[in-house]
Amino acid sequence: MNSTQYSMDRRDIQFVQKEFLRVEQLTQLPQFKDFSPQDFDLTVEEGATFVEQVWAPINKIGDEQGTVLKDGKVMSPKGFKEAWKKCTEAGWLGITAEPEFGGQGLPLSVAVGVLEGFYGGNPALYVTTMLTAGAAGLITSFGSAEQKAKFCEKMITGRWGGTMCLSEPNAGSAVGDIATSAVKAKSGGHYLLKGSKCWISGGDHDFTDNIVHLVLARAQGAPSGPKGISLFIVPKFRLNAKGEPAEPNDVTTVRLEHKLGIKASPTCVLEFGAQDDCHGYLLEGENLGMTQMFKLMNEARFTVSYQGLGAASGAYRNALAFAQERVQGIPIQHGKDRAAKRTPIVEHPDVRNMLLTMKALTEGIRGLIYSLAFYTDMARHGPEETRQRYQDLVEILTPIAKNAGADQGFEVTRLGIQVLGGVGFTEEFPLAQAMRDAKIASIYEGTTGIQALDLVTRKLTMRKGELFGALLKEIGDLRPELAKGEGTRAAIHEWQDAVGKLKLTVHSLKQLGEELGPREAVLHATDVCVFFGDVMSSYYLLKMALLAETKLEPLVNGHKNARAAALQSPEARFYFNKVKTAEHYVFEILPRGRAVVAKVQSRSFAALDAVLEA
Ligand SMILES: Cc1cc2nc3c(=O)[nH]c(=O)nc-3n(C[C@H](O)[C@H](O)[C@H](O)COP(=O)(O)OP(=O)(O)OC[C@H]3O[C@@H](n4cnc5c(N)ncnc54)[C@H](O)[C@@H]3O)c2cc1C
């Protein structure tokens, strides 16, 4: 671990996956019966090594060089093409994909132990990788046998790239307003697409000899709005009889966006059908596009949550290493004694507070995200009778995890810069790029505001509040009497109080909606979503603290106390700090939820009343 290189937190990942979630139990399910627990361990270890040795070292070059559009073609930064090749050859792109199409078929809750590093170590490169896997997943789910045979394996093994083309200049958050049209060709069974798509990640690049765009468009005569949208497979090059790329398919890269971060990710404006000759192949049937896309968007929202996690984890490790090395000032307890020994900044209370906040936010979202991955595995492949329960948890936790991952990831990188001081603000250290790169997570795959709306207007009201009920039931197992230590017991009491306030908040939102209307009810949706994220992150941290207390007990034998043991042994230190991290989250971060209840109950609607005119 050092202050300039990306490294993965192997110990914490291992703790969450193996000790807390016990992912080895998934090998009992028919879907994963061919794996052994050792296979899982090996995957995570090899993935971390790949991230640290191949993927992350070119992250800075990507930021410096960015992508370039030359003669209509996109050129990637030095080393990116080679890294893509190594990644796809090693099977990382298809880590959870169907083995039938060249994927590894691993559980999501195992894969996430690798993927947080792929996203954190080189987010710009991972965006194209992730979207290719996502696009292939859509064809796997909804394509005809012929479409699957033509596209899936080539995409999952990384021979061809993939994109998701939703956004248009006048249709961003409001995807239902897209105008790209699709007219059925007189012969050939295909459609002719026409329209402009913007912000398309991986819209063009030099990694592969074809790119398969999945394009939302409106078929002729379709109803307006979301119900009239269909999804089309549009390869950059049409395929010849052998299934290989042949003539160009009238897809033009018009422009590359110049961005705040993820500069090496080619974000393209694409023109489909400028020559009226862009062939698209309908996926499944007309007007099913939004339903199909929701499948991908749910997965992509989850993926973006661990972009934040990967960024946060790297930033915390860089900042901690720096704070141990950087000597500055005199410890405050030495007063004005100029002769006192200068101290590493890690000893200053304010720096310690920032570092423990970084650690708590990072490990809180890790607990939330890995648990959500586990629920996803169980909802898809677990015993039939428990699938609905897990699916309910997946539904309600997806917008919460997306926002928590994105926002806390950004916050941790921001704090990291603060810990480093002046050098944190320079490009000599990785934190500045990490913060710029992390910002996008709160914008794409649905902005923070859109996720919050999804939570408040859909997930909390769905099936008369049953999803919220399922969540409360899930977290109802955390009780103070389970704690061994006073600190943890007090923290669980405090957390239970926060859960009570969260219930009150949800009730107040309902009342606002009924008495005053939807604008008043959603005014604080984003804050409410943050409150949910904090309650859930601290729930997982406290559950992990209970486990850590048990593991710590035998390690304290022969020492004065737990802290003395932690100073001596790395294992004792790990568990001791787990307990302190949970306590810190509950008493330092969770209290911001009280402000949310107060805001919602204040019935102050200044933001709705103000005349916001320039
Ligand atoms: C780097 C990058 C990569 C991207 N990659 C892709 C891609 O691969 N494929 C793709 O299709 N798109 C992609 N996008 C587009 C991205 O999904 C959109 O930018 C995003 O959905 C927001 O749309 P918008 O930019 O039009 O903002 P707008 O929708 O105009 O939103 C602007 C602001 O208004 C708020 N807002 C909008 N509507 C509402 C509402 N109803 N209620 C409350 N608040 C609202 C938003 O939260 C936001 O704060 C990418 C964008 C970027 C920047």
The ligand as a Tripos MOL2 file, in Angstrom:
@<TRIPOS>MOLECULE
LIG
   53    58     1     0     0
SMALL
NO_CHARGES

@<TRIPOS>ATOM
      1 C1        -19.4900   10.5130  -19.5210 C.3       1 LIG1
      2 C2        -20.8900   10.1270  -19.8680 C.ar      1 LIG1
      3 C3        -21.1340    8.8790  -20.3920 C.ar      1 LIG1
      4 C4        -22.4370    8.5200  -20.7620 C.ar      1 LIG1
      5 N1        -22.6560    7.2970  -21.3590 N.ar      1 LIG1
      6 C5        -23.8750    7.0290  -21.8720 C.ar      1 LIG1
      7 C6        -24.0980    5.8580  -22.6730 C.ar      1 LIG1
      8 O1        -23.1990    5.0340  -22.8670 O.2       1 LIG1
      9 N2        -25.3230    5.6630  -23.2260 N.ar      1 LIG1
     10 C7        -26.3250    6.5540  -23.0390 C.ar      1 LIG1
     11 O2        -27.3940    6.3290  -23.5740 O.2       1 LIG1
     12 N3        -26.1630    7.6680  -22.2910 N.ar      1 LIG1
     13 C8        -24.9630    7.9350  -21.7010 C.ar      1 LIG1
     14 N4        -24.7710    9.0640  -20.9550 N.ar      1 LIG1
     15 C9        -25.8880    9.9780  -20.7520 C.3       1 LIG1
     16 C10       -26.3680    9.9920  -19.3200 C.3       1 LIG1
     17 O3        -27.0780    8.8130  -19.0520 O.3       1 LIG1
     18 C11       -27.1930   11.2710  -19.1420 C.3       1 LIG1
     19 O4        -26.2870   12.3660  -19.1140 O.3       1 LIG1
     20 C12       -28.0380   11.2390  -17.8920 C.3       1 LIG1
     21 O5        -29.0480   10.2710  -17.9990 O.3       1 LIG1
     22 C13       -28.6820   12.5990  -17.6160 C.3       1 LIG1
     23 O6        -29.3010   13.1080  -18.7490 O.3       1 LIG1
     24 P1        -28.9590   14.6110  -19.2230 P.3       1 LIG1
     25 O7        -27.4950   14.7730  -19.2920 O.co2     1 LIG1
     26 O8        -29.7310   14.8740  -20.4470 O.co2     1 LIG1
     27 O9        -29.4650   15.5130  -18.0530 O.3       1 LIG1
     28 P2        -30.9720   15.9690  -17.7870 P.3       1 LIG1
     29 O10       -31.8830   14.8180  -17.9510 O.co2     1 LIG1
     30 O11       -31.2410   17.2010  -18.5630 O.co2     1 LIG1
     31 O12       -30.8890   16.3220  -16.2360 O.3       1 LIG1
     32 C14       -30.2950   17.5490  -15.7580 C.3       1 LIG1
     33 C15       -30.6360   17.7000  -14.2720 C.3       1 LIG1
     34 O13       -32.0540   17.6950  -14.0970 O.3       1 LIG1
     35 C16       -32.4600   16.6610  -13.2190 C.3       1 LIG1
     36 N5        -33.7210   16.0740  -13.6840 N.ar      1 LIG1
     37 C17       -34.0620   15.7360  -14.9390 C.ar      1 LIG1
     38 N6        -35.3130   15.2400  -14.9600 N.ar      1 LIG1
     39 C18       -35.7640   15.2330  -13.7000 C.ar      1 LIG1
     40 C19       -36.9710   14.8490  -13.0600 C.ar      1 LIG1
     41 N7        -37.9890   14.3200  -13.7420 N.pl3     1 LIG1
     42 N8        -37.0820   15.0140  -11.7210 N.ar      1 LIG1
     43 C20       -36.0580   15.5140  -10.9930 C.ar      1 LIG1
     44 N9        -34.8890   15.9110  -11.5400 N.ar      1 LIG1
     45 C21       -34.7300   15.7730  -12.8740 C.ar      1 LIG1
     46 C22       -31.3330   15.6420  -13.2360 C.3       1 LIG1
     47 O14       -31.2800   14.8920  -12.0320 O.3       1 LIG1
     48 C23       -30.1130   16.5380  -13.4150 C.3       1 LIG1
     49 O15       -29.7220   17.0550  -12.1720 O.3       1 LIG1
     50 C24       -23.4950    9.4210  -20.5450 C.ar      1 LIG1
     51 C25       -23.2400   10.6780  -19.9760 C.ar      1 LIG1
     52 C26       -21.9550   11.0430  -19.6470 C.ar      1 LIG1
     53 C27       -21.7180   12.4120  -19.0700 C.3       1 LIG1
@<TRIPOS>BOND
     1     1     2 1
     2     2     3 ar
     3     2    52 ar
     4     3     4 ar
     5     4     5 ar
     6     4    50 ar
     7     5     6 ar
     8     6     7 ar
     9     6    13 1
    10     7     8 2
    11     7     9 ar
    12     9    10 ar
    13    10    11 2
    14    10    12 ar
    15    12    13 ar
    16    13    14 ar
    17    14    15 1
    18    14    50 ar
    19    15    16 1
    20    16    17 1
    21    16    18 1
    22    18    19 1
    23    18    20 1
    24    20    21 1
    25    20    22 1
    26    22    23 1
    27    23    24 1
    28    24    25 2
    29    24    26 1
    30    24    27 1
    31    27    28 1
    32    28    29 2
    33    28    30 1
    34    28    31 1
    35    31    32 1
    36    32    33 1
    37    33    34 1
    38    33    48 1
    39    34    35 1
    40    35    36 1
    41    35    46 1
    42    36    37 ar
    43    36    45 ar
    44    37    38 ar
    45    38    39 ar
    46    39    40 ar
    47    39    45 ar
    48    40    41 1
    49    40    42 ar
    50    42    43 ar
    51    43    44 ar
    52    44    45 ar
    53    46    47 1
    54    46    48 1
    55    48    49 1
    56    50    51 ar
    57    51    52 ar
    58    52    53 1
@<TRIPOS>SUBSTRUCTURE
     1 LIG1         1 GROUP 0 **** ****
